[in-house]
Amino acid sequence: MNISSSSSSTYVNNASSNKGFSGLASGMDTESMVEALLSGTQAKIDKQNALRQQTVWKQEIYREIITQMNTFQNKYFGSSSSTNFLSSTFFNAMNAVSSSSAFKVSASSGATVGSTSIAVSQLAEAAKLSSASGTRKLSGEINLDAIQKQVAGQARDVTFVVNNKTVKVDFKDLFVNDDGSFKTPPATRQQIADRLTEAFAAQGFDKIKAEVGNDGEIVITSSTWDDDNGVGDSITVSSSSSAAGLKILGLNANASAEVYTGADGKKGMKLESSQPIATGNYFSVDVTFNGSKTTLNIDMTEVLSKGTKAEQYQAFAAQANAQMDAAFGKGNAIMKIDDPATGAFSFDVSAMKGSSIMLSGTNATEDLLGVLNGESNRIGLGGSVKMYFGNAFVDGKAQLEINGKTITITEDMTVGDMIRKVNASGAGVTMTYQAEADRFTLTANSTGAAFDIKLGNTALSEAIFGKAPADPSKPDAGGYTFTAGKNAKATVDGVEIERSSNTFEFNGLNITLTGTTDKTETITVSRNTDQIVDGVKSFIEDYNALIDKLNSLIEEDTDYREYAPLTDAQKKEMSEKEIELWEEKAKKGLLRNDSTISTFLQQMRSAIYQRPAGSPFAIYDLGIETGEWETKGKLVMDADGEATLRAAIESNPDGVVALFTGEQGLASQLDKILTNTASTSFVSGNSRGSLVEIAGYAETASDKDNTLYNTIQQIDQKIKDLKAAYEQEKTRYWNKFNAMESMIQQMSSQSSWLAQQFGY
């Protein structure tokens, strides 16, 4: 699209005015006349806007160059870069190879080309102190009197909502006498059904009946049915019903009656038991075995019917075992009465190694079973330390003494809290718990014989780890085991060495031991020529890309002279693609013959071809040449050149290092040139890199402290002044035209009056 650079104005306040008469009296196009009179000032505004845009574009191009230069510099001259040409380490890259699986090895630049022999006789190990494994049992004591009282005191009511009316049915007196003793025998299912029917009738629902089904289930039916609307009684079990009451009926909270058709073909509503019915006096507790959970429902009427306490305890356990056999498999979890006189019990889960068992629920209490809710034969990291080690606490506190550090544990902490506190104590150990083995372990944070574990004799340490054995390597029953730390031992090139760690450095070799050897192994070290050559190739490629980019900028045609920046009015007439192509041309040539870039290129070319003092090589001696003249300083390394480079690296590595590194080395010279040109920090005195001084760099202090930023600020001020002048001129012109229109209108009125006077 061909658009003249002198196209229409872009200033938002155009020449029109809502204060003018717009030629109503004169018939003149005053708006066009005012616009023409203002065109000179508008042209100045457009010129400054175009200059501003060109300056912004130049700044953006400079900043792109700075980014490319800094990227190149960081990659090849940055201290943390793996291809840092300033460091001899890159040019002394080594390979270390061994076929042994007993160690891992890598070579640093300090390694020597050749072979190294190594034999490993012992690995370094950390000291370790462990509690006895699998000794914890889940145990407690059955309190029959407390359980009988708890069961007798249970609420046994169920609330129904029938057609939005509440019907509460209480079954407690069917199971418990007034004195709190259990009724023997307890209520039958028919008595339960009769109680339901009576309760519904008492509330006016005499068509709702309860009966015992063929399989012993409780069935509630309503014969009320509205044929016209196809609905019957709405019967729902309220969530306020007691748990024991729901068990008596075998119902769930929120269960609702459903439509059914009777034997007579008539429809009605029916609600029946959906789970096993518990018509006795049941004590419930949850048991979890290896992650699988079931609820034990112990019929206390049956338990208390036994003659002696010992028989009652055994009856309690027998019911528990029958239910656990059904839930977990026969014999996998067994409740044993350890003391028939007191009801002391424990769970045996030894049939399956590493098994865990836990009691939980509202009835898993010290008063009823001598346990805490969630107590297990395994430690739970979220469980309270008081639950597991309560006897070790005095006034709510207990201590661990490890390697001279006293660590105070409070009874409100969890086991996980305790472990974290030990690990953060600075005692030099890591505490862990293995649930499968039911074992606490302290492991020294460092390997080696010098790093010991000293465990003080406190009540809490004994509760957690057991008693200190006479011989820690052969613990007494319930005592802990201690294994001292060991140093790594190896023979390298005939030299016996001993280290506290399995990872160490030896003559430039970084060795990590993973096992012992049954014979002497060999490590072969060679120079990593491939890595060095690949790095040089990468340098040439990136150097050429940078040089090519800069040459193209200073040599491109000055198309910007023919393609001025578009005004807003011009952009409205163009597509996005047309705008993109136009602006591509408008940016072209903005940096043609740029002196700063030209100086940078000349300095880089000059540095590339110098032979540094003390170096036997110049870069062209390593097979790296420049291309034809039209490539303008780009580097070339063909197959023959690569062979030359490889030969130099193998035969004279020190000479290659001297070429690139050191104060006068090629890398140092190029790094200085890049710094002096693109550094965003001060290079010397109060000056940054020359391009940064010109254009600044985003997100640095130079962003608003540079030549082009100042130029843009000056242009913005000129535009502001020109816009103010434009407004003043526009007001002046419109005032004159408005006065002219008024005068013409007055003259027209006078002429009309005179014509009337003379009879025209």
TIVO-825177 format. One record per residue (C-alpha): residue in one letter; x, y, z. Coordinates in pm, whole numbers, plus 50000, padded with zeros to 5 digits. Each point is the difference from the previous one (the first is absolute). Last residue first. Layout:
A|X|Y|Z
...
This chain:
Y|46105|54532|49825
G|49772|50246|50173
F|50262|50255|50080
Q|49980|49933|50372
Q|49988|49624|49949
A|50313|50006|49792
L|50169|50207|50266
W|49914|49742|50264
S|50129|49710|49784
S|50325|50183|49941
Q|50038|50064|50371
S|49951|49626|50076
S|50255|49900|49736
M|50248|50250|50138
Q|49952|49854|50349
Q|50052|49645|49869
I|50311|50109|49815
M|50134|50159|50318
S|49929|49691|50206
E|50165|49772|49744
M|50308|50222|49995
A|50020|49992|50379
N|49974|49621|49992
F|50273|49984|49739
K|50231|50213|50215
N|49929|49806|50321
W|50050|49675|49812
Y|50342|50109|49883
R|50113|50107|50347
T|49873|49682|50168
K|50176|49783|49741
E|50322|50195|50043
Q|49995|49957|50378
E|49923|49629|49972
Y|50282|49944|49751
A|50243|50195|50221
A|49917|49766|50291
K|50045|49700|49772
L|50336|50137|49888
D|50118|50042|50361
K|49901|49643|50091
I|50165|49865|49687
K|50319|50190|50085
Q|49991|49860|50356
D|49956|49646|49869
I|50296|50053|49765
Q|50220|50103|50293
Q|49892|49693|50201
I|50070|49777|49699
T|50350|50148|49971
N|50063|49941|50370
Y|49896|49636|49960
L|50225|49977|49694
T|50305|50122|50192
N|49967|49778|50304
D|49881|50000|50361
K|49640|49886|49995
D|50065|49628|49948
S|50361|50040|50120
A|49911|49905|50358
T|49903|49656|49871
E|49663|49843|49922
A|50026|50081|49628
Y|50338|50101|49857
G|50136|50340|49905
A|50011|50122|49639
I|50313|50213|49954
E|50183|49937|50326
V|49900|49634|49965
L|50161|49990|49656
S|50325|50142|50140
G|50007|49764|50300
R|49958|50188|50326
S|50179|50318|50092
N|50030|50173|50336
G|50361|49907|50068
S|50084|49681|49819
V|49773|49715|49904
F|49682|50103|50182
S|49742|49725|49974
T|49772|49935|49701
S|50301|49872|49806
A|49948|49994|49623
T|50293|50176|49829
N|50282|50018|50253
T|49900|49655|50130
L|49997|49849|49651
I|50344|50143|49924
K|50134|49880|50335
D|49867|49646|49941
L|50153|49990|49653
Q|50342|50090|50142
S|49973|49749|50287
A|49894|49722|49765
L|50290|50070|49765
G|50256|49990|50277
Q|50184|50310|50120
E|49887|49971|50363
G|50011|49620|49999
T|49789|49754|49804
F|49940|49941|49628
L|50335|49957|49830
A|50179|49882|50316
V|49748|49714|50042
V|50066|49886|49644
G|50374|50007|50069
D|49953|49800|50320
P|49806|49736|49804
N|50292|49945|49760
S|49979|49659|49837
E|49640|49897|50065
I|49840|50345|49979
A|50216|50096|49702
A|49911|49680|49812
R|49632|50053|50066
L|50016|50356|49865
T|50182|49889|49684
A|49743|49724|49942
E|49725|50259|50043
G|50168|50222|49741
D|50017|49712|49753
A|49630|49938|50051
D|49915|50369|49952
M|50026|50280|50256
V|49873|50342|49887
L|49972|50327|50189
K|49795|50302|49890
G|50199|50321|49950
K|49805|50165|49720
T|49856|49695|49818
E|50045|50197|49674
W|50378|49977|50031
E|49998|49622|49978
G|49996|49800|50323
T|50225|50053|50300
E|50213|49715|50129
I|50001|49758|50295
G|50241|49709|49948
L|50179|50040|50332
D|50281|50216|49860
Y|49731|50247|49885
I|49921|50070|50366
A|50354|50113|50073
F|50223|49747|50167
P|50324|49970|50195
S|49849|50221|50271
G|50221|50202|50235
A|49869|50336|49878
P|49669|49955|49823
R|50007|49950|49620
Q|49747|50247|49867
Y|49750|49895|49737
I|49685|49983|50211
A|50081|50323|50184
S|50004|50206|49677
R|49675|49849|49878
M|49831|50072|50335
Q|50131|50359|50007
Q|49879|50068|49644
L|49657|49859|50079
F|49968|50213|50316
T|50110|50315|49815
S|49739|49939|49731
I|49733|49950|50266
T|50087|50331|50167
S|50033|50184|49665
D|49660|49903|49865
N|50046|49989|49621
R|49632|49909|49957
L|49825|49978|50338
L|49655|50122|49886
G|50047|49817|49671
K|49679|49798|50010
K|49759|50104|50271
A|49742|50156|49765
K|50027|49702|49765
E|49891|49757|50269
E|49747|50261|50110
W|49835|49984|49659
L|49994|49620|49992
E|49836|49983|50345
I|49748|50274|49917
E|49903|49819|49680
K|49959|49675|50194
E|49781|50170|50260
S|49779|50145|49725
M|50015|50368|49905
E|49767|50305|49997
K|49989|50035|50378
K|50381|49989|50004
Q|50015|50320|49794
A|49790|50193|50250
D|50216|49877|50287
T|50308|50131|49822
L|50241|49761|49837
P|50374|50031|50054
A|50174|50135|49689
Y|50069|49755|49721
E|50219|50162|49736
R|50277|50106|50238
Y|49953|49678|50198
D|50116|49805|49695
T|50359|50089|50083
D|50152|49688|49847
E|50169|49754|50235
E|50374|50028|50070
I|50015|50087|50371
L|49722|49760|50097
S|50112|49709|49780
N|50351|50022|50140
L|49866|49978|50355
K|49792|49689|49933
D|50279|49824|49812
I|50250|50072|50278
L|49766|49857|50264
A|49911|49690|49796
N|50368|49949|49916
Y|50098|50008|50367
D|49721|49753|50083
E|50117|49748|49739
I|50369|50046|50078
F|49940|49957|50373
S|49795|49685|49941
K|50282|49855|49795
V|50247|50088|50277
G|49780|49826|50258
D|49964|49692|49780
V|50378|49988|49962
I|50049|50015|50378
Q|49740|49730|50070
D|50142|49775|49729
T|50354|50041|50134
N|49909|49859|50340
R|50360|49927|50103
S|50042|49646|50125
V|49988|49833|50341
T|49974|49622|50041
I|49893|49865|50340
T|50111|49643|50073
E|49867|49752|50257
T|50196|49795|50255
K|49815|49689|50111
D|49713|49892|50224
T|49853|50349|49998
T|49778|50171|50257
G|49687|50196|49925
T|49859|50341|49908
L|50311|50220|50030
T|49979|50347|49848
I|50324|50126|49844
N|50076|50347|49862
L|50340|49963|49832
G|50230|50303|49992
N|50277|49832|50201
F|49755|49843|50246
E|49667|50159|50087
F|49747|49844|50238
T|49654|49847|50019
N|49950|49700|50228
S|50052|50230|50296
S|50213|49972|50313
R|50308|49927|49790
E|50284|49749|50026
I|50273|49967|49739
E|50255|49731|49930
V|50230|50106|49716
G|50082|49733|49743
D|49850|50198|49713
V|49683|50036|50208
T|49942|49757|50288
A|49662|50039|50164
K|49837|50037|50340
A|49679|50190|50074
N|49960|50085|50367
K|49749|49826|50225
G|49729|50114|50240
A|49917|49790|50304
T|49694|49775|50005
F|49775|50023|50305
T|49708|49770|50079
Y|49731|50085|50255
G|49876|49793|50289
G|49669|49814|50028
A|50168|49665|50054
D|50370|50067|50044
P|50186|50145|49706
K|50307|49841|49839
S|50180|50285|49817
P|49908|50233|50286
D|50175|49772|50254
A|49869|50074|50349
P|49675|50106|49840
A|49857|50353|50045
K|49633|49956|50081
G|49731|50047|49738
F|49993|50239|49708
I|49681|50202|50049
A|49911|49944|50365
E|50369|49986|50098
S|50067|50329|49819
L|49695|50151|50172
A|50105|49895|50350
T|50350|50135|49946
N|50340|49825|49964
G|50182|50222|49751
L|50059|49874|49647
K|50350|50059|49859
I|50018|49962|49622
D|50345|50021|49839
F|50148|50180|49700
A|50375|49934|49998
A|49967|49655|49844
G|49857|50138|49678
T|49672|50097|49840
S|49829|50325|50083
N|49645|50066|50116
A|50024|49724|50259
T|49697|49771|49989
L|49750|49966|50286
T|49743|49727|49942
F|49653|49926|50137
R|49859|49657|49910
D|49652|49859|49954
A|50134|49783|49715
E|49730|50097|49751
A|49955|50341|50164
Q|50362|50103|49954
Y|50063|50314|50208
T|50275|50251|49932
M|50236|50226|50198
T|50286|50172|49820
V|50310|50080|50202
G|50252|50281|50049
A|49854|50125|50327
G|49922|50333|49833
S|49644|49992|50129
A|49822|50008|49663
N|49983|49621|49963
V|49892|49958|50363
K|49727|50261|49959
R|49874|49837|49679
I|49980|49659|50167
M|49811|50144|50298
D|49753|50183|49776
G|49938|49678|49805
V|49930|49818|50327
T|49745|50269|50075
M|50062|50267|50262
D|49756|50072|50285
E|50215|49791|50237
T|50294|50239|49975
I|50343|49892|49875
T|50317|50172|50122
I|50320|49927|49809
T|50323|50001|50198
K|50303|49993|49770
G|50310|49817|50124
N|50009|49755|49711
I|49631|49920|50049
E|49815|50063|50326
L|49622|49961|49969
Q|49780|50169|50255
A|49643|49980|50131
K|49731|50255|50081
G|49632|50010|50102
D|50067|50032|50371
V|50204|49679|49979
F|49984|49803|49679
A|50155|49656|49943
N|49682|49813|50099
G|49812|50154|49705
F|50222|49843|49733
Y|49752|49888|49734
M|49690|50211|50058
K|50202|50283|50158
V|50203|50028|49680
S|49672|50092|49831
G|49919|49832|49671
G|50068|50161|49663
L|50312|49792|49946
G|49800|49689|50085
I|50209|49744|50188
R|49907|49643|49939
N|49825|49758|50235
S|49720|50253|49984
E|49817|50264|50200
G|49758|50207|49792
N|49769|50089|50289
L|50195|49921|50314
V|50005|49665|50174
G|49895|49856|50338
L|49687|49850|49850
L|49709|50188|50159
D|50155|50275|50212
E|50314|50034|49784
T|49792|50060|49691
A|49928|49836|49665
N|49623|50046|50040
T|49985|50320|49790
G|50179|49833|49712
S|50339|49838|49956
L|50200|49685|50062
M|50303|49931|49779
I|50178|49698|49853
S|50321|49980|49797
S|50157|49703|49827
G|50375|49971|49935
K|49989|49625|49966
M|49657|49840|49955
A|49920|49737|50262
S|50162|50228|50260
V|49688|50213|50042
D|49934|49915|50367
F|49787|50264|50171
S|50025|50056|50373
F|49773|49965|50301
A|49980|50078|50371
G|49659|49891|50127
T|50108|50026|50363
A|49978|49643|50129
P|50013|49827|49662
D|50342|50162|49935
D|50136|49982|49644
I|49662|49974|49827
K|50096|49971|49635
M|49844|50183|49704
I|50114|49834|49678
A|50068|50163|49664
N|50110|49781|49709
G|49839|49688|50146
K|49726|49965|49741
G|49989|50277|49743
F|49962|50374|50052
A|49624|50067|50017
A|49852|49658|50080
D|50289|49907|50229
M|49969|50344|50163
Q|49631|49933|50077
A|50070|49660|50153
N|50295|50143|50193
A|49796|50281|50156
Q|49723|49760|50104
A|50253|49766|50159
A|50178|50289|50174
F|49681|50111|50179
A|49916|49639|50089
Q|50351|49958|50145
Y|49956|50311|50214
Q|49659|49873|50117
E|50145|49660|50085
A|50269|50163|50216
K|49737|50218|50165
T|49801|49694|50096
G|49656|49860|49909
K|49947|50110|49641
S|49684|50201|49929
L|50211|50315|50001
V|50148|49918|49659
E|49663|49907|49841
T|49838|50321|50120
M|50318|50185|49897
D|49958|49908|49634
I|50331|50129|49859
N|49975|50190|49671
L|50350|50026|49850
T|50018|50257|49721
T|50228|49926|49705
K|50298|50177|49836
S|50265|49880|49755
G|50327|50198|50016
N|50215|49713|50123
F|49736|49917|50263
T|49770|50281|50113
V|49761|49931|50289
D|49704|50224|50085
V|49814|49960|50331
S|49638|49919|50077
F|49830|49874|50318
Y|49663|49843|49927
N|49698|49940|50217
G|49802|49768|49777
T|49765|50056|49707
A|50273|50072|49747
I|49844|49979|49653
P|50226|49944|49700
Q|49969|50264|49727
S|49731|50137|49765
S|49700|49950|50227
E|49670|50093|49836
L|49801|50304|49886
K|49685|49950|49789
M|49742|50233|49843
G|49668|49897|49843
K|49851|49859|49682
K|49719|49749|49976
G|50037|49679|49805
D|49866|49785|50283
A|50347|49851|50053
G|50130|50350|50058
T|50159|50240|49752
Y|50289|50212|50123
V|50099|50369|49997
E|50307|50086|50207
A|50049|50106|50360
S|50300|50220|50075
A|50340|49949|50167
N|50141|50326|50141
A|50186|49816|50280
N|50061|49634|49924
L|49779|49717|50114
G|50057|49658|50159
L|49717|50063|50245
I|50200|49937|50321
K|50312|50142|49831
L|49818|50330|49935
G|49911|50024|50368
A|50361|49940|50102
A|50120|50282|49772
S|49740|50243|50135
S|49758|50172|49760
S|50066|50370|49929
S|50066|49916|49633
S|49626|49944|49962
V|49870|49685|49831
T|49752|50097|49727
I|49636|49901|49933
S|49799|50189|49737
D|49652|49845|49993
G|49872|49912|49654
V|50007|50161|49657
G|49851|49939|49655
N|49811|50332|49984
D|49657|49859|49919
D|50071|49658|50151
D|50085|50146|50341
W|50137|49713|50209
T|49996|49923|50373
S|50090|49635|50059
S|50323|50089|50182
T|50263|49736|50065
I|50290|49960|50246
V|50197|49674|49970
I|50248|49893|50271
E|50224|49720|49871
G|49987|49647|50139
D|50040|49830|49664
N|49626|49944|49949
G|49924|50353|50108
V|49910|50122|50349
E|49719|50255|50007
A|49941|50373|50017
K|49675|50175|49905
I|49910|50343|49866
K|49626|50029|49942
D|49945|50122|50356
F|50204|50314|49938
G|49834|50226|50255
Q|50302|50070|50219
A|49916|49722|50245
A|49955|49767|49703
F|50361|50053|49892
A|50129|49929|50352
E|49786|49686|50040
T|50119|49857|49669
L|50363|50064|50093
R|49970|49837|50344
D|49834|49699|49834
A|50295|49960|49764
I|50246|50007|50291
Q|49793|49745|50191
Q|50001|49782|49689
R|50376|50028|49980
T|50029|49862|50349
A|50105|50214|50293
P|50294|49892|50213
P|49996|49675|50201
T|50095|50102|50252
K|49967|50372|50040
F|50334|50169|50059
S|50061|50175|50329
G|49974|50377|50026
D|49770|50006|50306
D|49700|50088|49782
N|50057|49693|49789
V|50168|50017|49658
F|49908|49832|49669
L|49630|50068|49930
D|50017|50314|50217
K|50246|50152|49752
F|49779|49963|49691
D|49894|50364|49954
V|49795|50100|49692
K|49978|50365|49889
V|49743|50093|49732
T|50051|50345|49847
K|49748|50141|49749
N|50113|50120|49655
N|49795|49728|49825
V|50158|49744|50231
V|50342|50095|50141
F|50138|49712|50202
T|50213|50020|50313
V|50177|49696|50141
D|50084|49961|50368
R|50248|49774|50174
A|50211|50244|50204
Q|50291|49817|50162
G|50010|49996|50377
A|49981|49625|50029
V|50294|49966|49760
Q|50215|50241|50203
K|49905|49841|50330
Q|50076|49650|49873
I|50330|50128|49853
A|50098|50162|50330
D|49922|49681|50192
L|50174|49781|49743
N|50327|50198|50006
I|50208|49814|49741
E|50372|50074|50035
G|50242|50108|49730
S|50254|49878|49750
L|50129|50081|49653
K|50346|49851|50000
R|50341|50151|49925
T|50295|49765|49968
G|50031|50003|49621
S|50363|50106|49977
A|50226|50100|50289
S|50097|50367|49989
S|50271|50113|49764
L|50325|50197|50032
K|50202|50063|49686
A|50347|50138|49929
A|50041|50096|49636
E|50191|49778|49760
A|50309|50048|49784
L|50062|49708|49770
Q|50277|49745|50052
S|50263|49815|49794
V|49999|50198|49675
A|50282|49936|49749
I|50117|50271|49758
S|50251|50027|49717
T|50042|50322|49798
S|50076|50017|49629
G|50113|50291|49781
V|49922|50366|49931
T|50036|50196|50322
A|49705|50147|50186
G|49996|50370|50092
S|49731|50083|49743
S|49762|49785|50199
A|49940|49632|49935
S|49693|49797|50082
V|49968|49674|50187
K|49728|49770|50128
F|50090|49706|50220
A|49946|49629|50058
S|49836|49940|49662
S|50341|49973|49831
S|50035|50058|49625
S|50200|50320|50044
V|50021|50323|49801
A|50120|50350|50084
N|49972|50268|49731
M|50177|50334|50032
A|49925|50362|49915
N|50324|50201|50002
F|49880|50266|49756
F|49692|50072|50211
T|50198|50005|50325
S|50246|50255|49857
S|49736|50260|50070
L|49931|50308|49787
F|49841|49782|49732
N|49707|49924|50234
T|49804|49726|49823
S|49846|49840|50313
S|49887|50349|50101
S|50020|50108|50364
S|50283|50251|49950
G|49842|50148|49688
F|50234|50045|49701
Y|49851|49774|49734
K|49631|49981|50089
N|49980|50323|50200
Q|50168|50197|49720
F|49774|49862|49726
T|49688|50073|50204
N|50134|50345|50084
M|50062|50077|49632
Q|49655|49878|49894
T|49831|50202|50275
I|50197|50313|49911
I|49903|49956|49633
E|49632|49973|50093
R|50045|50314|50211
Y|50145|50189|49703
I|49704|49897|49784
E|49751|50114|50266
Q|50176|50336|50041
K|50001|50053|49625
W|49628|49923|49990
V|49932|50253|50278
T|50202|50263|49810
Q|49809|49929|49679
Q|49672|50036|50189
R|50107|50334|50148
L|50110|50131|49661
A|49663|49904|49854
N|49818|50173|50285
Q|50223|50307|49952
K|49919|50015|49630
D|49630|49954|50063
I|50003|50289|50248
K|50185|50222|49751
A|49753|49907|49727
Q|49713|50092|50233
T|50154|50344|50052
G|50008|50058|49625
S|49659|49847|49948
L|49829|50242|50238
L|49890|50248|49727
A|49885|49712|49784
E|49796|49857|50288
V|49847|50342|50063
M|49900|50027|49632
S|49860|49650|49998
E|49788|50081|50305
T|49892|50335|49850
D|49838|49847|49695
M|49838|50337|49892
G|49624|50056|49972
S|50047|50337|50167
A|49715|49976|50252
L|50014|49633|50090
G|50371|49983|49925
S|50094|49757|50279
F|49839|50220|50272
G|50283|49919|50242
K|50001|49882|50361
N|49978|49629|49920
S|50344|50023|49849
S|50172|49812|49720
A|50379|50017|49960
N|50076|49665|50158
N|50087|49927|50363
V|50141|49648|49956
Y|50312|50102|49812
T|50051|49741|49727
S|49996|50224|49699
S|49957|49891|49641
S|50275|49852|49785
S|50345|50152|49951
S|50184|49665|49991
S|49797|49907|49698
I|49827|49664|50012
N|50044|49734|49734
M|49846|49668|50107
